[in-house]
Amino acid sequence: MIAEAGLAALWLAAALAAVQVLVAALGLRPRADADALRAAVRPVAIVQGALALGAMLLLILLFLRSDMSVALVVANSHSAKPWLYKFAGAWGNHEGSMLLWVTILGLAGGAVARFERRLDPHTLTATLGAQATIALGFYAFLLFASNPFARVEPAPADGAGLNPLLQDPGLAFHPPTLYAGYVGLSVACSFAVGALLTGQVGRDFARAMRPWVLGAWIFLTLGITAGSYWAYYELGWGGWWFWDPVENASLMPWLAATALLHSVTVLATRDGLRAWTVMLAVVAFSMSMLGTFLVRSGILTSVHAFAVDPTRGTFILVLLAVYIGGALLLFGLRVGTVRQGRLFEPVSREGGLVANNLLLTVILGIVLIGTLYPLVAAGFGVQLSVGPPFFDKAAGPVALLLVALMAIGPLLRWRRDSVQALVVRATWPIAATVFAFAALIVFAMPIGVLPLLGLSLAAGLAVASVAPLWGRNLRRTPIFTWGMVVAHLGIAVSLAGMACDAAFTAERLIALRPGDATRVGPWRVTLDGLSPVVAENWSAVQARLTATRGDRFRELFPQSRSFTTPPTTTSESAIATVADGQLYTVLGQPDGTGRWQVRLWWKPFVTLIWGGGALVALGGLISLVGRVLPRRRAVTEPDW
């Protein structure tokens, strides 16, 4: 009865979403009971979110119990799996991931209903109605095209098992954080739609939306960072980003959310960029919807994608057209009612943020074109691929220009500034950039142009990121200012790691017999021997490698694993992390002469990539705390 209870919870949640849409629409009309209807929207949204959460928890319980009478469990689980992969396996598939999506969507709507108190009641009602409209389409998709609780008759003795590439602790963390980011952008879009419907696009609207945008951006940052490291150590390719179409599908919402975050800050702080903020809110959620379509439509072949039948892809495409087309149509019809915000000079903090947004939009366009163009070409019978060379050459220079602007932006004054004063304030960041550039020319050449510029600008950005703290009383500095400093410093750290990886990585592919040794970078690596390993649901051939570097000594144990359910062979990398980088090792296949293929990489300072990503997310969290706590105190404290 667990599956039936979960399906019933889904139907009830869908019914409440429909009620929420209807009540919100009636509450926006001039009628005697409009106040009561607007008040009723809040509890309906909260109960709807609770029912969606209940359905998700029941699906997780089915996986933990290995209930083989449920088709989804049969197709994606096995009784011999460790409990963690049963738990996370509930969303490691198409239907379960969509249920997780709609669960977070329902919880987000419930959270807005429960905690939002400053927004105009009419705008809040319209926002909750828009959020329920989005949820209603996804409920319909689950109930009519992707039922996660469907039974199978007769029930088999056991299941087919989970994709071995997903049998990793990263599955428990990466999808939920990424989906929380995606769905957080749905809230931003709902806020924008609500404000357009009521004509209340202003500072109060921006201040209400900003924490939700910031929260979504934090989760997207964490999800992308964690997913990058997961792919790095799990796939055995030695790279941290492959410009895979599904990776791009997560990057595009982050780029749009970053632009939106800066724009909504200008609107909330200085009452500028009103129409631009609304437009970016729609674009950001459009990128989330596009990512959903790419991953679940079956049009992509990717290690990240869920290959499903075209009918489901068509359903999602219809949702994409209805929601995004409807939001853009509403924007076109109502943008004339959005009053112009306050003006500012081109050389100002606002002007810097506008330039920042434009460059982010250019990068977003490059990634979007590079991702979709092969799909469009394939529709006309032309097979082509767009890979890292295109993205690096097209997006790399724009990204470096964006970093330079990021270093200058916080040094600008609001409203109006002068170039001469800016140059004086930017003396130390410029000096750091020039010094790093000269040092690299002297001591590190030859390296590529992009890594050279990246490392130089990373040094300048690191200095510029702490510039807002110069000459201030640190104990009285606002918390959100500390958040901005930490986030910008994180970008500098990540950029330095990316540039070091591109400039200084050493790679070695060699066939070794036990006892043979080779060198990669500063390390001497010896293959000591091989041995079999048997685990709960896989067996492996494990190599024992000894790596020495001066008086440093490391043992590494890369494996070639064989899974039985489903039958799959994977390469499990072994990584030695030291202060100045990582030694990355992968065991390949035997060559038939007693030798084994071994692939080695020495990656100086590569860990800065993910450490910087963690700093960026931490900076966002600090800013969120700084923005939300004063607001909560203002709402809850009595007005004496």
N, C-alpha and C positions, 0 to 999 in steps of 0.2 A: 504493500500500500504506500510505500515511500514515494515511488515514482508517480503514482496517481495524485498524492498530496502535493508534490512539486508542480505537476501540471495544473492542478486546481489553483495553486497560488499564482501561477503565471496568468491564468485566465482572469482571476480576480484583479490582479494588478493591471492587466490590460483594460478591464472594465472600468477600474477607477481612473486610469489615464483618460479614457473617453469622457467620463463624468467630469474630470478636472478641466478638460478642454471646454466642455459645454458650460460648466458653471463659470469659468473665467470669461467666456464670451458674453454670457448674460450679465455678469457683474460689471462689464465695461459699458453696458448700455444704460442710458438714463431711465431708471425705473425705481419704484418705491422700495423694493427689497434689495437694491444693488449693494448696499453696505453689508447686509447679511450674506449675500452671495460671495462677495470678495473675502469676507472672513472665513467662509466655508472652504475656500480653495486651499488654505494652509493645511488643515488636518487631512484633507484628501491626499495631498502630495506626500505627507509624512507616512500615511498608511500604505500608499502605493509603493514607496521605497522600502518599507518594512516587508511587504509581501514579496517583492523582487529578491530581497536578501534571503528571505525564507526559502524561496525556490533554489537559489544558488547553494545554500547550506545543505539542502536535501540532496542535490546532485552530488556534492562532495561526499555526503554520507554513503550514497550508492557506490561511489568509487572506493571508499575506504572498506566497505563490506564486500567488495568484489561481487556485486549482484549481477550475475551473468544473464539474468532475464531482461536486462536493459540493453538495447542495441548499442548505445554509445559506450557503455562499459565494455562490452564484448569487443568492439572495434579498437579500443584504445587503452585497454588495461589487461592485467594478468595477475592471477592470485599470488604468484611468486615475486612480484615486484615489491621493493621496500615501500614502507607506508608513505614516505615523503613523495614518491613519484605517483602513488595512488592519489594522494591529496592534490598535488599540483596537476596531475594528469586530468583532473576534472575540467581544466580550461586549456589543456594541451591539445585541443582538437577544435574543429569548426563550431559545432553546436555549443560546446561548453564555453568557448571563448566569447561567443555572441551573448550567451547568458550572463557571463561576467560583465560584458560591455553594458547590457541593459540594467544589470544590478547596480553598477556604479552610476549609471544615468539616473535611475530612480532614487538612489541615495543622495545624489547631488541635488536633485530637485527637492527632496525632503529637507536637506540641510538649508537650502535657500529659504524654504518656507518656515523653518524653525528659527533661524538665526538672523535673517535680514529684517532690520527694523527701521532703517533710515530712508529707504527708498519710498517714493510716493506710492500710496496704496494702489492707485490705478496702474502705475507702471509695474509694480510688483505682481499684480494680478495678471497683467498681460505677459510678463516674464514667465510666470508659472504655467500659464496656458501654452506658451510657445514650447517650454520644456516638455510638457505632457504630450504635445503634438509630435515632437521628435521621438519620445519614448513609445508612443502608440505605433508608429511605423515599425520599430524594432520588435515590439511585442508581436505584431502581425507576422513579421518575418520568422520569428521563432515558432509561433504556433502553427503556421501554415506551410512553412518551407524547411524548417530546421528544428523540429521538435527534439529537445535533448532527453526527453523522458519516454521515448517510444520503446515499446516492448518487442522482444523477439521470441518467436515460437517455432520449434521448441528451444529452450534455453540450452546452449552448449555447455560442455563441462568446464571450459576455461576460455579466456579471451586471447586476442591476437597480440596483445602487448603494445607498449608505447614505443614510438619512434626512438631508437637508441640515442640519437642526437639530442633529444629532449630529456633524457634521463640524467638530469643534472640539477643541483640545487638552484641554479639560475632560473629554472622554470617557475619556481615558487615566488620569485621576486620580480623578474623582468616584465612579464605580461601585465600583472596588476598595476605596477607603477606606470607603465606606458599607457594602459587604458584609462587610468585615473587622469592622466594628462589629456588624452583625447577627449574624454567626457567633460573635463573641466572647461574645455573650449566650447563645448555645447552650451554650457551655462553662459559663457560670454556672448555667444550668438543669441541666446534667449534674452539676455539683458538688452542687447542691441535691438532685437525685434520689438521687445516691450517698449523701449524708449521711442522707437520710430512710430509705433501705433498710438502712443499717447502724446507725442511731441515733447517729451521731457528729456532731451539730450542736453545735459549740462554737467556741472561739477558734481552735484549730488549723485547723478547716475554713474559718473566715472568713479567716484569714491566708493560706491557700493560694488561696482564690478571689479575694481582693481584687486582686492584680495583673491577673488576667484581666478582671475587671470594669472596672478602671481603663483597661486597654488598649483594650477595646471602646468605652468612653466617649470616649477620645481620638480613635479612628478615626471614631466617629459625629459628633463635633464637627467634625472636619476635613471629613468628607464633606458634612455639612449646610452648613457655611460655604462650601465650594467650590461646591456645587450652587446655593446662593443667588446667588453672584456670577456664575456661569455663566448662569443664567436671566436675571439682571439685564442683562447686556450682550448676550446672544444673542437674546432674544425681542423686544427693542425696545419693551417696555411701560413702561419707566421705573421699575419697582418691584423691590424686593428679596425680597418674600415675598407670595404671592398666596392663601395658604390653599387651594391646590390639594389635592385629596384625596391625591395621591401625595406631595406635600410633607408633608402631615400624617402619612402613613404612615411617614415617616422621623423626624418630630418625636416621635411617640408612644414609640418605643423609647428615644429620648434622654431623655425625661422620666422614664420608668421606670428607666433605667440611672442617672440622676442620683440618684433616690431610693434605689436599691439601693446605690450607692456610699457614700452617707452612712450607710445602715443597716449595711452590712458593716463600715464603720469602727468603729461603736459596738460591734458584736459582737467584732471583733478586738481592740479596745483595752480595752473595759470589760465584755465578756461580757454584753451586753444585746441585746434585740430579736432573739432567736433565731428564733422562728416568723415574725416580720415579715420578716426577711432571706430566709428560704427562700421565703416567699410572693412577695416582690418579684422574686426570681430567676426564678420561673415566669412572673410577669406580664410581665417585661421580654422574655423570649423569646417569649411569646405575642404581644406587639406586633410583634416581628420577623416572626413567622409570618403575622400578619394583614396586614402590609405586603406580604409576598410574595404573598398571595392577591389583594389589591386590585390590585397592579400586573400580575399575570399571568393573572387570571381572565377578563379581557375585560368586566367589569361596569362599568368606569370609562372615561370618555372624557377623556383628558388628554394633554398634550404629553409627559408623562413615562411614560405607561403603554404596556405591550406588549399590544395587542389580539389575543387568541388565541381559539381555539375553546373552547366551553363544556366540552368533555370534559376539557381540561387544567385548567380552573378547578375542575371537580368533583374531579379527582385531588388537587389542592392542598388543597381544602376537606376532603377525607377525611384527608389528612395533618395538617391543622390540628386536626381533631376528635380524631384518635387521640393525637397528641403532647400537645396542651394538655389535652384531656380526661383523658388518662392521668396527666399530671403533677398535675393538680388532684385527681383521685381518690386518687392516692397521698398527696398532702398531707392530704386529709381523713381518710384511714385511719391515717396515721402521725403526724399532728401531736400526738396525745396522748402520744407517746413523747418529744417534744422537751421537755426540762426547762426550767423557768423560769430565765432569766438573772438577773443582779443587778438589784436595784431602784434607782431614782433618784428624786429630787424633781422636780416639774414645772418649777421654776425651776432649770435646770441645762443644761450643754452637751447632754446626752442629750435632755432635754426639748425644747430648741430644734431638734435634729435630727429628733425625732419630728414636731414641728409643721411643719418644712420638708417632710418626707415627705408629710404629710397635704395640704399645699397643692399640692405637685407632683402628687399623686394627683387632686386636684380639677381641676387644669388638664388632666391626662390624660383625665379623664372628659369634660370639656367638648369637647376636641378629638375624642375618640372618638365622642361623640354627634353632633356637628356633621358628622362625616365619614360616619357610617353611616346617619344618619336619612334623608337623601335616597334612599339605596339601598333602604332598607326601604319607604319611601313609594312608590317607583317599582314595587316588587313588588306593591303594592296598587292600581296604576294612577294614582297621584297624582304629578304632576311638580312638583318644587320644587327650589330651590337654596339652599344655606346658604353665604354668602360672608363676606367680611371684616367687614361690620358686626356680624354675630352674634359672631364670634370675638373681635373687638376689645372689644366691650361686655361679653361674658361672661367671657373669659379675662383681659382687660387689668387690671381691678381686683385680681383674685386674684394676678396676676403681680407687681403693684406691692407688694402685701402681702408676697409672698414675698421680694422684694428688701429690704424693710424688715427682715424677719426674718433674712435673710442677713447684713445689716450687724450685727445684734445677736448672732447665734449664736457667732462666734469670740470674743466678749468674755465669754461665760459660762464659769463654772468647771464642771469635771466633778463629777458626783454631786449637789452641792448648792450653791446660790448665793442671794444676797438681791437683792431688787429695788433697794434703796437703793444697794448697791455697784455694781450693774450701771449704774444711772443715772450714777453718778460716772464710771465707765469709758467710758460712751458720750457724754460731754460734747462732745467734739470732733466726732464724726460727726453728732450732733444739731445742733450749731452750724453745721456745713457745710450741712446740709439746709435749715435755716431761712434762712441767708444766701442760698443759691442761690434759694430760693423768693421771698424779698423782692426780690432783684435782678431776677428774671424778671418779677415783677409791675410793677416800676418801669420797666424798660427794654425788655421784649419783648412786652408785652401788646398786642393780644389774641392768645392762643394757646389751644388746647384744654386741657381739664382734665387729660386723660391725659398729653399731652406736658409740661405744667407739672409735674405730680407726678413724671413719669419723669425729667426733668432734675434736679429737686431731690433725688430719692432717689439718682440716679446720683452726685451730688456727695457725699452722705453715705456711700454705699457705697464710693466711692473712698478716702475717709479711713479708714473702718472696716476696709477690706481690709488696710491696712498696720498696723493696731493690734496684731496678734500680734507685731510686731517691736519695739514700743515697750519701752524699758528692757532689752533683751536684748543679749547679746554676739552680734553678727551673724555673726561668724566661727564660732561654736559653735552657731548655730541649725540645727536639723535640716533636711535638704534638703527633706523632704516639707512642712515648714512654709512654706518659700519657695514651693513649688508651690501650696499653698492660697492664699497671698497673691496670686500672679500670676493664678491662675484667677479669684478673686473680683474682682480689679482688672479683668480682661478682661470680666466681666459688666457692671461699671460703665461701661466704655468702650463696649461694644455698646449698652447701654441709652441712653447719651447720644446715640449715632448714630441710633438708632431714633427717639428723641424729637425730635431736630433735623430729621430727614427728615419727620416728621409735622407739625411746627410751622412750618417755614420754607421748604419746597419751593415754588418758583415754576415754573409751567408755561405754555407758549405754543404754540398750534397755529395755523399761519398758512400761506397760500399766497404764495410769493415768485417773482418773476422774477429772472433774473440781474442783479445790481446792486442789488436791493432789500435793505433792512436792517430789523431789528426789535430789540426789547429783551426780555430775560428776566433778572429779578433785576438784578444789577449789570453784566451783560454786554450789549454791542451786537454783534449777529451779522449778518453780511452774506453773502448768497449770491453768490459771485464767478462761478460758472459750473458747468457739468456736462460730464462727459467719459465715454467708454466705457472699460471695463477688461475684459480677457480673461485668465482664469487657466486652470489645467490642466483643471478640470472644471466651471467656471462662467464666466458673463459678467455684467457689472454696469454700471449707470449710477451714476457716482460724482459726488457734489456736493463742491465746494470751498467751505467756510465759513471766514470769517475772524471770529474773536471777539476783541473788545478790551474791556479793563477798566482804565481809567486808562492806565498805561504798560505794562500786560500785553498780550501778543499771542499768540494761539493759532490754528493752522490745523487744521481737522478735515475728515475725508473720509468721511462716511456713505455707504452704498451701498444700492442696491436690486438684489439678486443674482437671477440666473436660473440654475437648475441644470437639466441635461438628463437626468441619470440619478440619481434619478427626476426628472421635470419638476416643479419647485417654485420658487416665488419667495419670497425671504426679505428682511428688512430688517436690515442690519448697522449697528449703532449706532457712532457715533464719540464718544469720551469724552475730555474734557480734565480731568485731575486736578490740582488746586492744593491749597495747604496747608489751605484752609478749605472744601473741598468739591469737587464735580464738576459740570461743564457737560456735559449728556447730550444728544446730537443724533441724530435719526432722519430719514432721507429717505423720504417717501411717494411717491405716484403723481402724474403730471401731471393737471391739471384740464381739459386741452384748449384752454386759452387762452394757453399759453406759461408758465403758472405751475406750480410744483411745491409739493406739500404738504411742510412742514417742521415737525417737532415738537421742541420744546426744553424742557429742564428744567434749572433751577439747584437743586442739592441740597447745601445747606450741611452739612458735616461727615458726609456719608453714609458716607465710607470708615471712620469709626470702627466701623461695624457689623462689618465683616469684620476690621478690625484687632483689635477686641475678641475676635472668635471665634478668631483666631490666638493671642491671649494666653491664652484659656481652654485651648486645646489644649496650648500650651506649659506652662502650669501643671500640667496633667495629666501631661505627660511628665516634668517635674521631679519631681513626686510619685512617679511610677512608678520613676524612677531611685533616689530616696531610699528607696523601699520594697524594691526588688529587690536592689540592690547589697549592703546588709548581710546580706540573707538568703542571697545566693549565697556570700558570704564565710563565713557560718556553716556552710554545707553543705560547702564545698570545703576549708576549712582544717582541718588535723589537730587533734584534741582532745588537746593536751599538758597 
